[in-house]
Amino acid sequence: MNQLRFDLNDLQAMVAVVEQGGFRAAAVALNLSQPALSRRISKLEEALNVKLFERSTRRVALTLMGREFFARAVEILDGVERSLHKIGDISRTHFGQVTVACVPSVAHNLLPPILQRFYTELPGIRMRVADEGAHEVLNIVARGDADFGINFLGDGEQGIDFEPILRERFVLACLATHPLARKRSVSWEEIGKHPYMAVAKSSGNRMVLDQAMAPAEQRPTSFIEARHVSTVLELVRAGMGIAVVPQLSMPAGAAGAMLRAVPLAGEGVERTLGVIRRSGRVFSPAAQHLYELLKEALAGKK
């Protein structure tokens, strides 16, 4: 294979002369002196052993061979640019960090298998999970400290894009041996007849539940409150009482064997989970991949 005696700079010089309509404009575009530009063209012509341009005092025109080679030069430069973009995408995909903020029910019961798959497919990416309450998840995303979040708050918030992906019902959580565990559905009045536990007033879930309970004639009064739904569920497991929680927060497998999820009567209570991101934020390739995996998993929960 013959050694090439020209480089990409020489090809760029030729293309610039054609696209700019002359040596002077091409030199300005490339930030070169005209003698330096002429040397690049001469080097290319010597390497190819052809004359590329017909030059006169008035104009510069491609020769027949010049027109043929110009098309090839453009293809080469375009191909190099595409390759560089692709390599850059691969680099950004396989190295770096992705941060996702989400409410604990998603972090505990949905995220682990997704992150395991993500790690298997992109092992070079460091992952950071900010599992916080709904208000703090919203703040983290708004500050730009996470690539995106999974939350039921954010719709209508200024500076936040909210993409709904799942409507999730609240259910009554009780022991499998509890009298309400055998019912097909339960009302707020029935719930109020038993020791009731709730999340604290600072919780986004508490806001949703208080709004839903407002019309009830007998509103359940909690005798104990905790910051996180997971803590309330542990108290249910301990036999201290019952609670109304999001469906996704109910533990699966052996961890949830002692518990039952009973639907709420009537229209029930729902929250809409969505992917939230700071308005105008563009995902990195790695963040985009995790986002697609999350959407796929949540779609399977519908």
C-alpha positions as a Markdown table, in Angstrom:
| # | Residue | x | y | z |
|---|---|---|---|---|
| 1 | Met | 0.0 | 0.0 | 0.0 |
| 2 | Asn | 1.5 | 3.4 | -1.0 |
| 3 | Gln | 2.1 | 5.9 | 1.7 |
| 4 | Leu | -0.3 | 8.9 | 1.6 |
| 5 | Arg | 1.6 | 12.1 | 1.1 |
| 6 | Phe | -1.2 | 14.4 | 2.1 |
| 7 | Asp | -3.4 | 14.8 | 5.2 |
| 8 | Leu | -6.9 | 16.1 | 6.2 |
| 9 | Asn | -5.7 | 19.7 | 6.4 |
| 10 | Asp | -4.8 | 19.5 | 2.7 |
| 11 | Leu | -8.3 | 18.1 | 1.9 |
| 12 | Gln | -9.9 | 20.9 | 4.0 |
| 13 | Ala | -7.9 | 23.5 | 2.1 |
| 14 | Met | -9.2 | 22.2 | -1.3 |
| 15 | Val | -12.8 | 22.0 | -0.2 |
| 16 | Ala | -12.6 | 25.5 | 1.4 |
| 17 | Val | -11.3 | 27.0 | -1.9 |
| 18 | Val | -14.2 | 25.5 | -3.8 |
| 19 | Glu | -16.8 | 26.4 | -1.2 |
| 20 | Gln | -15.5 | 29.9 | -0.6 |
| 21 | Gly | -15.0 | 30.7 | -4.2 |
| 22 | Gly | -11.3 | 31.5 | -4.1 |
| 23 | Phe | -8.0 | 31.4 | -2.3 |
| 24 | Arg | -8.4 | 34.7 | -0.4 |
| 25 | Ala | -11.8 | 33.9 | 1.1 |
| 26 | Ala | -10.7 | 30.3 | 1.9 |
| 27 | Ala | -7.6 | 31.5 | 3.7 |
| 28 | Val | -9.8 | 33.8 | 5.9 |
| 29 | Ala | -12.2 | 30.9 | 6.6 |
| 30 | Leu | -9.4 | 28.6 | 7.7 |
| 31 | Asn | -7.5 | 31.4 | 9.5 |
| 32 | Leu | -4.4 | 30.9 | 7.3 |
| 33 | Ser | -2.2 | 33.1 | 5.2 |
| 34 | Gln | -2.7 | 32.9 | 1.5 |
| 35 | Pro | 0.9 | 31.5 | 1.0 |
| 36 | Ala | 0.2 | 28.8 | 3.6 |
| 37 | Leu | -3.1 | 27.8 | 1.8 |
| 38 | Ser | -1.4 | 27.7 | -1.5 |
| 39 | Arg | 1.3 | 25.4 | -0.1 |
| 40 | Arg | -1.4 | 23.0 | 1.1 |
| 41 | Ile | -3.0 | 22.9 | -2.4 |
| 42 | Ser | 0.4 | 22.4 | -4.1 |
| 43 | Lys | 1.2 | 19.6 | -1.7 |
| 44 | Leu | -2.1 | 17.9 | -2.5 |
| 45 | Glu | -1.6 | 18.3 | -6.3 |
| 46 | Glu | 2.0 | 16.9 | -6.0 |
| 47 | Ala | 0.7 | 13.9 | -4.0 |
| 48 | Leu | -2.0 | 13.1 | -6.5 |
| 49 | Asn | 0.1 | 14.1 | -9.5 |
| 50 | Val | -2.7 | 16.0 | -11.0 |
| 51 | Lys | -3.7 | 19.7 | -11.4 |
| 52 | Leu | -6.7 | 20.5 | -9.3 |
| 53 | Phe | -7.4 | 24.1 | -10.2 |
| 54 | Glu | -7.2 | 26.4 | -13.2 |
| 55 | Arg | -6.1 | 29.7 | -11.9 |
| 56 | Ser | -6.2 | 33.1 | -13.6 |
| 57 | Thr | -6.1 | 36.7 | -12.3 |
| 58 | Arg | -9.9 | 36.8 | -12.3 |
| 59 | Arg | -11.1 | 33.4 | -11.1 |
| 60 | Val | -10.3 | 29.9 | -9.8 |
| 61 | Ala | -12.0 | 26.9 | -11.4 |
| 62 | Leu | -11.7 | 23.1 | -10.8 |
| 63 | Thr | -10.1 | 21.0 | -13.6 |
| 64 | Leu | -11.9 | 17.9 | -14.8 |
| 65 | Met | -9.7 | 15.8 | -12.4 |
| 66 | Gly | -10.3 | 18.5 | -9.7 |
| 67 | Arg | -14.1 | 18.1 | -10.0 |
| 68 | Glu | -13.8 | 14.3 | -9.7 |
| 69 | Phe | -11.5 | 14.5 | -6.6 |
| 70 | Phe | -13.5 | 17.3 | -4.9 |
| 71 | Ala | -16.5 | 14.9 | -4.6 |
| 72 | Arg | -14.2 | 12.3 | -3.0 |
| 73 | Ala | -12.6 | 14.9 | -0.7 |
| 74 | Val | -16.1 | 15.9 | 0.6 |
| 75 | Glu | -17.0 | 12.2 | 1.2 |
| 76 | Ile | -13.8 | 11.6 | 3.1 |
| 77 | Leu | -14.2 | 14.7 | 5.3 |
| 78 | Asp | -17.9 | 13.9 | 6.0 |
| 79 | Gly | -17.0 | 10.3 | 6.9 |
| 80 | Val | -14.3 | 11.5 | 9.3 |
| 81 | Glu | -16.7 | 13.9 | 11.0 |
| 82 | Arg | -19.4 | 11.1 | 11.3 |
| 83 | Ser | -16.8 | 8.8 | 12.8 |
| 84 | Leu | -15.6 | 11.4 | 15.3 |
| 85 | His | -19.2 | 12.1 | 16.4 |
| 86 | Lys | -19.8 | 8.3 | 16.8 |
| 87 | Ile | -16.6 | 7.9 | 18.8 |
| 88 | Gly | -17.6 | 10.8 | 21.0 |
| 89 | Asp | -21.0 | 9.3 | 21.6 |
| 90 | Ile | -19.5 | 6.0 | 22.5 |
| 91 | Ser | -17.1 | 7.7 | 24.9 |
| 92 | Arg | -19.9 | 9.6 | 26.6 |
| 93 | Thr | -22.0 | 6.5 | 26.8 |
| 94 | His | -19.4 | 4.2 | 28.3 |
| 95 | Phe | -17.7 | 6.6 | 30.7 |
| 96 | Gly | -19.1 | 9.1 | 33.1 |
| 97 | Gln | -22.0 | 9.3 | 35.6 |
| 98 | Val | -25.7 | 9.2 | 35.5 |
| 99 | Thr | -27.7 | 10.6 | 38.4 |
| 100 | Val | -31.4 | 9.8 | 38.9 |
| 101 | Ala | -33.6 | 11.2 | 41.7 |
| 102 | Cys | -36.7 | 9.2 | 42.7 |
| 103 | Val | -39.2 | 8.7 | 45.4 |
| 104 | Pro | -38.4 | 5.8 | 47.7 |
| 105 | Ser | -41.2 | 3.5 | 46.5 |
| 106 | Val | -39.6 | 3.5 | 43.0 |
| 107 | Ala | -36.1 | 3.3 | 44.4 |
| 108 | His | -36.9 | 0.2 | 46.6 |
| 109 | Asn | -39.2 | -1.8 | 44.4 |
| 110 | Leu | -38.7 | -0.8 | 40.8 |
| 111 | Leu | -35.2 | 0.5 | 40.3 |
| 112 | Pro | -32.9 | -2.4 | 41.4 |
| 113 | Pro | -33.5 | -4.7 | 38.4 |
| 114 | Ile | -33.3 | -1.7 | 36.0 |
| 115 | Leu | -30.0 | -0.6 | 37.4 |
| 116 | Gln | -28.7 | -4.1 | 37.2 |
| 117 | Arg | -29.5 | -4.3 | 33.5 |
| 118 | Phe | -28.1 | -0.8 | 32.9 |
| 119 | Tyr | -24.8 | -1.8 | 34.7 |
| 120 | Thr | -24.6 | -5.0 | 32.6 |
| 121 | Glu | -25.1 | -3.1 | 29.3 |
| 122 | Leu | -22.9 | -0.1 | 30.3 |
| 123 | Pro | -20.5 | -1.2 | 33.0 |
| 124 | Gly | -18.3 | 1.9 | 32.6 |
| 125 | Ile | -20.9 | 4.3 | 33.9 |
| 126 | Arg | -21.1 | 5.3 | 37.5 |
| 127 | Met | -24.6 | 5.5 | 38.9 |
| 128 | Arg | -25.9 | 7.8 | 41.6 |
| 129 | Val | -29.4 | 7.4 | 43.1 |
| 130 | Ala | -31.0 | 10.2 | 45.1 |
| 131 | Asp | -33.9 | 8.5 | 46.8 |
| 132 | Glu | -35.7 | 11.2 | 48.6 |
| 133 | Gly | -39.2 | 12.4 | 49.3 |
| 134 | Ala | -41.3 | 13.9 | 46.4 |
| 135 | His | -40.5 | 17.6 | 47.3 |
| 136 | Glu | -36.8 | 17.0 | 47.5 |
| 137 | Val | -36.7 | 15.0 | 44.3 |
| 138 | Leu | -38.4 | 18.0 | 42.6 |
| 139 | Asn | -35.8 | 20.3 | 44.1 |
| 140 | Ile | -32.8 | 18.1 | 43.1 |
| 141 | Val | -34.0 | 18.1 | 39.5 |
| 142 | Ala | -34.8 | 21.8 | 39.5 |
| 143 | Arg | -31.3 | 22.6 | 40.7 |
| 144 | Gly | -29.8 | 20.4 | 37.9 |
| 145 | Asp | -28.2 | 18.0 | 40.3 |
| 146 | Ala | -29.8 | 15.0 | 38.6 |
| 147 | Asp | -30.1 | 14.0 | 34.9 |
| 148 | Phe | -33.8 | 13.3 | 35.6 |
| 149 | Gly | -36.2 | 12.3 | 38.3 |
| 150 | Ile | -39.1 | 9.9 | 38.8 |
| 151 | Asn | -41.8 | 11.7 | 40.8 |
| 152 | Phe | -45.5 | 12.4 | 41.1 |
| 153 | Leu | -44.9 | 16.1 | 41.7 |
| 154 | Gly | -43.7 | 18.5 | 39.0 |
| 155 | Asp | -46.6 | 18.7 | 36.6 |
| 156 | Gly | -47.2 | 22.4 | 36.0 |
| 157 | Glu | -44.0 | 23.5 | 37.8 |
| 158 | Gln | -42.1 | 26.3 | 36.1 |
| 159 | Gly | -38.8 | 25.2 | 34.7 |
| 160 | Ile | -39.7 | 21.5 | 34.9 |
| 161 | Asp | -40.8 | 19.2 | 32.1 |
| 162 | Phe | -43.1 | 16.4 | 33.4 |
| 163 | Glu | -43.8 | 13.3 | 31.2 |
| 164 | Pro | -46.5 | 11.1 | 32.7 |
| 165 | Ile | -45.7 | 7.4 | 32.4 |
| 166 | Leu | -47.8 | 5.6 | 35.0 |
| 167 | Arg | -51.0 | 6.1 | 37.0 |
| 168 | Glu | -50.7 | 4.3 | 40.3 |
| 169 | Arg | -53.4 | 3.5 | 42.8 |
| 170 | Phe | -53.1 | 3.7 | 46.6 |
| 171 | Val | -54.1 | 0.6 | 48.5 |
| 172 | Leu | -54.7 | -0.4 | 52.1 |
| 173 | Ala | -51.7 | -2.2 | 53.6 |
| 174 | Cys | -52.5 | -4.7 | 56.4 |
| 175 | Leu | -51.4 | -8.0 | 57.7 |
| 176 | Ala | -52.7 | -11.1 | 55.9 |
| 177 | Thr | -54.4 | -12.0 | 59.2 |
| 178 | His | -56.2 | -8.6 | 59.6 |
| 179 | Pro | -60.0 | -8.6 | 59.3 |
| 180 | Leu | -59.9 | -6.1 | 56.4 |
| 181 | Ala | -57.4 | -8.4 | 54.4 |
| 182 | Arg | -60.4 | -10.6 | 53.3 |
| 183 | Lys | -62.4 | -7.7 | 51.8 |
| 184 | Arg | -62.5 | -7.0 | 48.1 |
| 185 | Ser | -62.3 | -3.2 | 48.8 |
| 186 | Val | -62.5 | -1.0 | 51.9 |
| 187 | Ser | -63.9 | 2.5 | 52.5 |
| 188 | Trp | -62.4 | 5.3 | 54.5 |
| 189 | Glu | -65.1 | 4.7 | 57.2 |
| 190 | Glu | -64.0 | 1.1 | 57.6 |
| 191 | Ile | -60.3 | 2.1 | 57.7 |
| 192 | Gly | -61.1 | 4.6 | 60.4 |
| 193 | Lys | -62.4 | 1.8 | 62.7 |
| 194 | His | -58.9 | 0.3 | 63.1 |
| 195 | Pro | -55.5 | 1.7 | 64.3 |
| 196 | Tyr | -54.3 | 3.8 | 61.4 |
| 197 | Met | -50.8 | 4.9 | 60.6 |
| 198 | Ala | -49.7 | 7.6 | 58.1 |
| 199 | Val | -46.7 | 9.4 | 56.6 |
| 200 | Ala | -45.9 | 12.8 | 58.0 |
| 201 | Lys | -47.5 | 16.0 | 56.7 |
| 202 | Ser | -44.3 | 16.9 | 54.9 |
| 203 | Ser | -44.7 | 14.0 | 52.6 |
| 204 | Gly | -46.1 | 14.4 | 49.1 |
| 205 | Asn | -48.1 | 11.2 | 49.6 |
| 206 | Arg | -49.8 | 12.7 | 52.7 |
| 207 | Met | -50.9 | 15.7 | 50.6 |
| 208 | Val | -52.5 | 13.3 | 48.1 |
| 209 | Leu | -54.3 | 11.3 | 50.8 |
| 210 | Asp | -55.5 | 14.3 | 52.8 |
| 211 | Gln | -57.2 | 15.6 | 49.7 |
| 212 | Ala | -58.8 | 12.3 | 49.0 |
| 213 | Met | -60.1 | 11.8 | 52.5 |
| 214 | Ala | -61.5 | 15.3 | 52.8 |
| 215 | Pro | -65.1 | 14.3 | 51.7 |
| 216 | Ala | -65.2 | 11.3 | 54.0 |
| 217 | Glu | -67.6 | 11.5 | 56.9 |
| 218 | Gln | -65.3 | 9.5 | 59.1 |
| 219 | Arg | -61.7 | 10.4 | 58.4 |
| 220 | Pro | -59.1 | 8.0 | 59.8 |
| 221 | Thr | -57.0 | 9.6 | 62.5 |
| 222 | Ser | -53.4 | 8.4 | 62.6 |
| 223 | Phe | -52.0 | 7.5 | 66.0 |
| 224 | Ile | -48.4 | 7.4 | 64.6 |
| 225 | Glu | -46.7 | 9.1 | 61.7 |
| 226 | Ala | -43.3 | 8.4 | 60.0 |
| 227 | Arg | -41.4 | 10.3 | 57.4 |
| 228 | His | -41.1 | 7.4 | 54.8 |
| 229 | Val | -43.7 | 5.0 | 53.5 |
| 230 | Ser | -41.2 | 2.1 | 54.0 |
| 231 | Thr | -41.1 | 2.9 | 57.7 |
| 232 | Val | -44.9 | 2.8 | 57.9 |
| 233 | Leu | -44.9 | -0.5 | 56.1 |
| 234 | Glu | -42.5 | -2.0 | 58.7 |
| 235 | Leu | -44.8 | -0.9 | 61.4 |
| 236 | Val | -47.7 | -2.6 | 59.6 |
| 237 | Arg | -45.5 | -5.8 | 59.4 |
| 238 | Ala | -45.0 | -5.5 | 63.2 |
| 239 | Gly | -48.7 | -5.6 | 63.7 |
| 240 | Met | -49.1 | -2.1 | 65.0 |
| 241 | Gly | -51.9 | -1.1 | 62.6 |
| 242 | Ile | -52.9 | -0.4 | 59.0 |
| 243 | Ala | -51.9 | 2.2 | 56.4 |
| 244 | Val | -52.8 | 3.5 | 53.0 |
| 245 | Val | -49.8 | 3.5 | 50.7 |
| 246 | Pro | -48.9 | 3.6 | 46.9 |
| 247 | Gln | -49.2 | 0.2 | 45.2 |
| 248 | Leu | -45.5 | 0.3 | 44.1 |
| 249 | Ser | -44.4 | 0.6 | 47.7 |
| 250 | Met | -45.8 | -2.8 | 48.6 |
| 251 | Pro | -42.9 | -5.2 | 49.0 |
| 252 | Ala | -42.8 | -8.2 | 46.7 |
| 253 | Gly | -41.7 | -11.8 | 47.3 |
| 254 | Ala | -40.8 | -13.0 | 50.8 |
| 255 | Ala | -40.6 | -9.5 | 52.2 |
| 256 | Gly | -44.3 | -8.9 | 51.4 |
| 257 | Ala | -45.6 | -12.4 | 52.2 |
| 258 | Met | -47.1 | -11.2 | 55.6 |
| 259 | Leu | -48.9 | -8.2 | 54.0 |
| 260 | Arg | -52.0 | -7.7 | 51.8 |
| 261 | Ala | -52.9 | -4.9 | 49.5 |
| 262 | Val | -56.6 | -4.2 | 49.6 |
| 263 | Pro | -58.1 | -1.8 | 47.0 |
| 264 | Leu | -59.9 | 1.3 | 48.2 |
| 265 | Ala | -63.6 | 1.5 | 47.5 |
| 266 | Gly | -65.2 | 3.8 | 44.9 |
| 267 | Glu | -62.9 | 5.8 | 42.6 |
| 268 | Gly | -60.0 | 5.2 | 45.0 |
| 269 | Val | -56.9 | 7.4 | 45.1 |
| 270 | Glu | -54.3 | 7.7 | 42.4 |
| 271 | Arg | -51.1 | 9.4 | 41.8 |
| 272 | Thr | -49.4 | 9.9 | 38.4 |
| 273 | Leu | -45.7 | 9.0 | 38.2 |
| 274 | Gly | -43.7 | 10.8 | 35.6 |
| 275 | Val | -40.2 | 11.5 | 34.4 |
| 276 | Ile | -39.2 | 15.0 | 35.3 |
| 277 | Arg | -36.3 | 17.0 | 34.0 |
| 278 | Arg | -35.1 | 20.5 | 34.0 |
| 279 | Ser | -36.6 | 22.4 | 31.0 |
| 280 | Gly | -34.2 | 22.4 | 28.1 |
| 281 | Arg | -31.9 | 19.8 | 29.6 |
| 282 | Val | -30.6 | 17.3 | 27.0 |
| 283 | Phe | -29.8 | 13.8 | 28.1 |
| 284 | Ser | -26.4 | 12.3 | 27.6 |
| 285 | Pro | -26.4 | 9.0 | 25.7 |
| 286 | Ala | -26.0 | 7.1 | 29.0 |
| 287 | Ala | -28.8 | 9.0 | 30.7 |
| 288 | Gln | -31.0 | 8.5 | 27.6 |
| 289 | His | -30.4 | 4.7 | 27.8 |
| 290 | Leu | -31.4 | 4.6 | 31.5 |
| 291 | Tyr | -34.4 | 6.7 | 30.8 |
| 292 | Glu | -35.6 | 4.3 | 28.1 |
| 293 | Leu | -35.1 | 1.3 | 30.4 |
| 294 | Leu | -37.2 | 3.1 | 33.1 |
| 295 | Lys | -40.0 | 3.9 | 30.7 |
| 296 | Glu | -40.0 | 0.3 | 29.5 |
| 297 | Ala | -40.3 | -1.0 | 33.1 |
| 298 | Leu | -43.0 | 1.4 | 34.1 |
| 299 | Ala | -45.0 | 0.7 | 31.0 |
| 300 | Gly | -45.0 | -2.9 | 32.1 |
| 301 | Lys | -46.6 | -1.9 | 35.3 |
| 302 | Lys | -49.7 | -0.4 | 33.6 |
